[in-house]
Amino acid sequence: MNMIRPVRRADFPVVQAIERAAGVAFADIGMGAVAEDDPPSLDELLRYESAGRAWVYTDDRDVPVAYLIADVVDDCAHIEQVSVHPDRAGQKLGRQLIEHVADWARKAGLSTLTLTTFTEVPWNGPYYRKLGFRYLSEDEMTPGLRAIRTEEAARGLDRWPRACMRRDL
């Protein structure tokens, strides 16, 4: 049975493989540096797992086919990464994971979801707009989001248009 559940340590290599597979689509549109970006390290995944902020969507054999990791940034639930294996693209698994983290955020007393994304990649900014996110203007960005964007720029991600987005819950 397909389901969303917390990530387990045994899932970490599968989560990394999902990220690598999902990255191939970026290479296909000329964003090879994004495709080559390393997946979350085992230490990073352990931190998310230990904090209870990592979930997987599993297939009928309980094998992860998509995942989402989240932070709390400036009292908002911040989607750090959501990726779906390309073999399962178009099945609304990412949307289900985002709705799952929205429920988690509400229960945690957080009233907003945030994320950073590429504005011109169809499965990024335009996709999140369909899910109710809106782009933030420069003056709406919180200190934590500014810090994330600074770190992303240092990693070279600003070679392509990038922005912060927000969805009120």
C-alpha angles and dihedrals in degrees: 000000000000113000147152115245139156114283117258126210090247087061095059097093090047091050090052090049091051090053093049092048092047090051093063090077089062091056088052090061097045098268097117094152090060091047090052094049110120118253118242109297122244088253091052091048090048090054091051092045092048091049092049092241102118128083137176133204107221135203124232090281092054091252115141116249097169137016144191130200122191140191132195108242121178092340092309130110102246119201103220095180139351119181135171124198108251090237087066099039117133095030095103093247093135090051091051091051091049091050089049092054089045089058090046090051093050091050089049090054095252117138102192142053119209135181142162120234149160108271098209102042107100095221091047125046098006090046093050091049088059087054092056101266121135131201116257121228117231092260092052094059114109122223091258093052090048089053091050091049091049090053091047091051090051088055090054097251092130090074082094127042109279134176147169120254134195137197121190114219 
